[in-house]
Amino acid sequence: MKKDLLDRGYRVIVPDLRGNGDSGKPQEEKAYKNDAEVKDLKLLMGHLNIKSYKAVGYSRGSIVLAKLLTTDKRIEKAVLGGMGIDFTNPQWDRRILFAKAFDGDINDETKGAVAYAKSIYADLRSLHLQQKYQPVTSKKNLGKTKIDVMVICGYEDTDNGDAKQLSDTFANGILVRVPGDHNATYKTAPFSDEVLRFLN
């Protein structure tokens, strides 16, 4: 996806959010409260003197982007990938399940994710806090978004609720389905092609 965007002449900014990649991994709860990741992105775009931009998120990145849509008027278009409606529920059982898992309360549904996180030496405390304080955006607030928003999911991706319900929440939302499941869709040519078509 990144290469395809660059080939089309886009400037591409791919931030490591706090707790991920080469960014710091704070261990205190206060570092993740009050939509800290959303504020990080707004500050980054301000620091880079970005006046307007198009934004693409996938999986948890879509959840963060959804909240960003309600606070940053510089976004011209947005893509929410690999996501359905469930994150709009503050008591989303899947979020709570994984928050507990990264804190040591593991079950059959979460043991694979925890094992993978350990295999790449991810910081489990940070992952726990990211889930615990994950941004929640109500359907009402999403409905106030006036820009074009594309929700794109794999045909086999049902991990995070109904994608059509999410696209219908936006005043100018569209739903696109492409082949694949949650962990593979974003790596495919059809996914990239649809995102590029939308952004153009």
C-alpha positions as a Markdown table, in Angstrom:
| # | Residue | x | y | z |
|---|---|---|---|---|
| 1 | Met | 0.0 | 0.0 | 0.0 |
| 2 | Lys | 2.7 | 2.5 | 1.0 |
| 3 | Lys | 4.7 | 1.9 | -2.2 |
| 4 | Asp | 1.5 | 2.2 | -4.3 |
| 5 | Leu | 0.8 | 5.5 | -2.7 |
| 6 | Leu | 4.3 | 6.8 | -3.3 |
| 7 | Asp | 4.2 | 5.6 | -6.9 |
| 8 | Arg | 1.1 | 7.8 | -7.4 |
| 9 | Gly | 2.9 | 10.8 | -6.1 |
| 10 | Tyr | 1.5 | 11.0 | -2.5 |
| 11 | Arg | 3.6 | 12.1 | 0.4 |
| 12 | Val | 3.1 | 9.2 | 2.9 |
| 13 | Ile | 3.4 | 9.7 | 6.7 |
| 14 | Val | 3.3 | 6.4 | 8.7 |
| 15 | Pro | 3.5 | 7.2 | 12.4 |
| 16 | Asp | 4.5 | 4.7 | 15.0 |
| 17 | Leu | 1.9 | 5.5 | 17.6 |
| 18 | Arg | 3.0 | 5.4 | 21.3 |
| 19 | Gly | 3.5 | 1.8 | 22.4 |
| 20 | Asn | 4.3 | 0.6 | 18.9 |
| 21 | Gly | 7.4 | 0.2 | 16.7 |
| 22 | Asp | 10.2 | 2.6 | 17.6 |
| 23 | Ser | 8.1 | 4.9 | 19.6 |
| 24 | Gly | 8.2 | 5.0 | 23.4 |
| 25 | Lys | 6.2 | 2.5 | 25.4 |
| 26 | Pro | 5.1 | 4.2 | 28.5 |
| 27 | Gln | 4.1 | 2.0 | 31.4 |
| 28 | Glu | 1.8 | 4.4 | 33.2 |
| 29 | Glu | -2.0 | 4.5 | 32.7 |
| 30 | Lys | -2.0 | 8.3 | 32.4 |
| 31 | Ala | 0.0 | 8.0 | 29.2 |
| 32 | Tyr | -2.9 | 6.3 | 27.3 |
| 33 | Lys | -5.9 | 8.0 | 28.8 |
| 34 | Asn | -8.0 | 10.7 | 27.2 |
| 35 | Asp | -7.4 | 9.8 | 23.6 |
| 36 | Ala | -3.7 | 10.3 | 23.9 |
| 37 | Glu | -2.9 | 8.7 | 20.5 |
| 38 | Val | -5.4 | 11.0 | 18.8 |
| 39 | Lys | -3.8 | 14.0 | 20.3 |
| 40 | Asp | -0.4 | 12.7 | 19.2 |
| 41 | Leu | -1.5 | 12.6 | 15.6 |
| 42 | Lys | -3.0 | 16.1 | 15.7 |
| 43 | Leu | 0.2 | 17.4 | 17.2 |
| 44 | Leu | 2.3 | 15.6 | 14.6 |
| 45 | Met | 0.4 | 17.0 | 11.7 |
| 46 | Gly | 0.7 | 20.5 | 13.2 |
| 47 | His | 4.4 | 20.0 | 13.7 |
| 48 | Leu | 4.8 | 19.0 | 10.1 |
| 49 | Asn | 2.7 | 22.1 | 9.1 |
| 50 | Ile | 0.1 | 19.9 | 7.3 |
| 51 | Lys | -2.9 | 22.0 | 6.2 |
| 52 | Ser | -5.0 | 19.2 | 4.8 |
| 53 | Tyr | -4.6 | 15.5 | 4.4 |
| 54 | Lys | -6.2 | 12.2 | 3.5 |
| 55 | Ala | -6.0 | 9.5 | 6.2 |
| 56 | Val | -6.0 | 5.7 | 6.0 |
| 57 | Gly | -6.3 | 3.4 | 9.0 |
| 58 | Tyr | -6.5 | -0.4 | 9.4 |
| 59 | Ser | -7.8 | -2.5 | 12.3 |
| 60 | Arg | -7.0 | -0.6 | 15.5 |
| 61 | Gly | -5.7 | 2.2 | 13.3 |
| 62 | Ser | -9.2 | 2.7 | 12.1 |
| 63 | Ile | -10.5 | 3.0 | 15.6 |
| 64 | Val | -8.0 | 5.8 | 16.3 |
| 65 | Leu | -8.8 | 7.4 | 13.0 |
| 66 | Ala | -12.5 | 7.4 | 13.7 |
| 67 | Lys | -12.0 | 9.5 | 16.8 |
| 68 | Leu | -9.5 | 11.7 | 14.9 |
| 69 | Leu | -12.3 | 12.4 | 12.3 |
| 70 | Thr | -14.4 | 14.0 | 15.0 |
| 71 | Thr | -11.6 | 16.4 | 16.1 |
| 72 | Asp | -9.4 | 17.3 | 13.1 |
| 73 | Lys | -11.0 | 19.4 | 10.4 |
| 74 | Arg | -7.9 | 19.0 | 8.2 |
| 75 | Ile | -8.9 | 15.5 | 7.0 |
| 76 | Glu | -10.3 | 15.6 | 3.5 |
| 77 | Lys | -11.1 | 11.9 | 3.0 |
| 78 | Ala | -10.7 | 8.9 | 5.2 |
| 79 | Val | -10.4 | 5.1 | 4.8 |
| 80 | Leu | -11.3 | 2.8 | 7.7 |
| 81 | Gly | -10.0 | -0.7 | 6.9 |
| 82 | Gly | -10.8 | -4.0 | 8.7 |
| 83 | Met | -13.3 | -2.5 | 11.0 |
| 84 | Gly | -17.0 | -2.9 | 11.8 |
| 85 | Ile | -19.4 | -1.1 | 14.1 |
| 86 | Asp | -18.5 | -2.8 | 17.4 |
| 87 | Phe | -15.8 | -0.3 | 18.5 |
| 88 | Thr | -18.5 | 2.3 | 19.0 |
| 89 | Asn | -19.7 | 0.4 | 22.1 |
| 90 | Pro | -17.7 | 1.5 | 25.2 |
| 91 | Gln | -18.2 | -2.0 | 26.7 |
| 92 | Trp | -17.1 | -3.8 | 23.6 |
| 93 | Asp | -16.4 | -7.4 | 24.8 |
| 94 | Arg | -13.6 | -8.0 | 22.3 |
| 95 | Arg | -11.7 | -4.9 | 23.5 |
| 96 | Ile | -12.1 | -5.9 | 27.1 |
| 97 | Leu | -11.1 | -9.5 | 26.3 |
| 98 | Phe | -7.8 | -8.5 | 24.8 |
| 99 | Ala | -7.1 | -5.9 | 27.4 |
| 100 | Lys | -7.3 | -8.7 | 30.0 |
| 101 | Ala | -5.3 | -11.0 | 27.8 |
| 102 | Phe | -2.3 | -8.6 | 27.6 |
| 103 | Asp | -2.6 | -8.3 | 31.4 |
| 104 | Gly | -2.2 | -12.1 | 31.8 |
| 105 | Asp | -5.8 | -13.3 | 31.8 |
| 106 | Ile | -5.5 | -15.5 | 28.6 |
| 107 | Asn | -8.0 | -17.8 | 27.1 |
| 108 | Asp | -8.3 | -19.9 | 24.0 |
| 109 | Glu | -9.5 | -17.0 | 21.9 |
| 110 | Thr | -6.6 | -14.7 | 22.9 |
| 111 | Lys | -3.7 | -17.1 | 23.4 |
| 112 | Gly | -2.6 | -16.8 | 19.7 |
| 113 | Ala | -2.5 | -13.0 | 19.8 |
| 114 | Val | -0.5 | -13.0 | 23.0 |
| 115 | Ala | 1.9 | -15.6 | 21.7 |
| 116 | Tyr | 2.4 | -13.6 | 18.5 |
| 117 | Ala | 3.0 | -10.4 | 20.6 |
| 118 | Lys | 5.6 | -12.2 | 22.6 |
| 119 | Ser | 7.3 | -13.6 | 19.5 |
| 120 | Ile | 7.9 | -10.1 | 18.1 |
| 121 | Tyr | 9.0 | -8.8 | 21.6 |
| 122 | Ala | 6.0 | -6.4 | 21.9 |
| 123 | Asp | 5.5 | -4.7 | 25.2 |
| 124 | Leu | 2.5 | -6.5 | 26.8 |
| 125 | Arg | 2.0 | -3.8 | 29.4 |
| 126 | Ser | 1.7 | -1.2 | 26.7 |
| 127 | Leu | -0.6 | -3.4 | 24.6 |
| 128 | His | -2.8 | -3.9 | 27.7 |
| 129 | Leu | -3.1 | -0.1 | 28.3 |
| 130 | Gln | -3.8 | 0.6 | 24.6 |
| 131 | Gln | -6.7 | -1.7 | 24.8 |
| 132 | Lys | -7.9 | -0.5 | 28.1 |
| 133 | Tyr | -8.0 | 3.1 | 27.0 |
| 134 | Gln | -8.8 | 2.6 | 23.4 |
| 135 | Pro | -10.7 | 5.5 | 21.8 |
| 136 | Val | -14.5 | 5.1 | 21.7 |
| 137 | Thr | -16.5 | 7.2 | 19.2 |
| 138 | Ser | -20.3 | 7.1 | 19.3 |
| 139 | Lys | -22.4 | 6.5 | 16.2 |
| 140 | Lys | -23.9 | 9.9 | 16.8 |
| 141 | Asn | -20.6 | 11.7 | 16.6 |
| 142 | Leu | -19.5 | 9.6 | 13.6 |
| 143 | Gly | -22.7 | 10.7 | 11.9 |
| 144 | Lys | -21.6 | 14.3 | 12.1 |
| 145 | Thr | -18.6 | 13.6 | 9.9 |
| 146 | Lys | -19.3 | 15.3 | 6.5 |
| 147 | Ile | -16.3 | 14.2 | 4.5 |
| 148 | Asp | -16.3 | 11.1 | 2.3 |
| 149 | Val | -15.4 | 7.9 | 4.3 |
| 150 | Met | -14.7 | 4.5 | 2.8 |
| 151 | Val | -15.1 | 1.4 | 5.0 |
| 152 | Ile | -13.2 | -1.5 | 3.4 |
| 153 | Cys | -13.2 | -5.0 | 4.7 |
| 154 | Gly | -12.4 | -8.5 | 3.5 |
| 155 | Tyr | -15.3 | -10.8 | 2.7 |
| 156 | Glu | -14.1 | -13.2 | 5.4 |
| 157 | Asp | -13.4 | -10.4 | 8.0 |
| 158 | Thr | -16.1 | -10.4 | 10.7 |
| 159 | Asp | -13.9 | -9.9 | 13.7 |
| 160 | Asn | -15.0 | -6.4 | 14.6 |
| 161 | Gly | -18.7 | -6.3 | 13.8 |
| 162 | Asp | -20.8 | -5.3 | 10.8 |
| 163 | Ala | -18.9 | -3.1 | 8.4 |
| 164 | Lys | -22.0 | -2.0 | 6.5 |
| 165 | Gln | -23.5 | -0.6 | 9.8 |
| 166 | Leu | -20.3 | 1.4 | 10.2 |
| 167 | Ser | -20.4 | 2.8 | 6.6 |
| 168 | Asp | -24.1 | 3.6 | 7.0 |
| 169 | Thr | -23.2 | 5.7 | 10.1 |
| 170 | Phe | -21.4 | 8.3 | 8.0 |
| 171 | Ala | -23.3 | 10.9 | 6.1 |
| 172 | Asn | -21.1 | 10.2 | 3.1 |
| 173 | Gly | -19.9 | 6.6 | 3.8 |
| 174 | Ile | -19.4 | 3.8 | 1.3 |
| 175 | Leu | -18.6 | 0.1 | 1.9 |
| 176 | Val | -16.2 | -1.8 | -0.3 |
| 177 | Arg | -15.6 | -5.5 | 0.1 |
| 178 | Val | -12.4 | -7.3 | -1.2 |
| 179 | Pro | -11.1 | -10.8 | -0.9 |
| 180 | Gly | -9.4 | -11.9 | 2.3 |
| 181 | Asp | -9.7 | -12.1 | 6.1 |
| 182 | His | -8.7 | -9.6 | 8.7 |
| 183 | Asn | -5.0 | -10.4 | 8.7 |
| 184 | Ala | -4.5 | -10.7 | 5.0 |
| 185 | Thr | -6.8 | -8.2 | 3.3 |
| 186 | Tyr | -4.6 | -5.1 | 3.6 |
| 187 | Lys | -1.7 | -6.8 | 1.9 |
| 188 | Thr | -3.6 | -7.5 | -1.3 |
| 189 | Ala | -3.7 | -5.7 | -4.6 |
| 190 | Pro | -7.5 | -5.4 | -4.6 |
| 191 | Phe | -7.3 | -3.6 | -1.3 |
| 192 | Ser | -4.7 | -1.2 | -2.6 |
| 193 | Asp | -6.5 | -0.6 | -5.8 |
| 194 | Glu | -9.8 | 0.3 | -4.1 |
| 195 | Val | -8.1 | 2.7 | -1.6 |
| 196 | Leu | -6.2 | 4.4 | -4.4 |
| 197 | Arg | -9.4 | 4.7 | -6.5 |
| 198 | Phe | -11.2 | 6.3 | -3.5 |
| 199 | Leu | -8.4 | 8.7 | -2.6 |
| 200 | Asn | -8.1 | 9.9 | -6.2 |
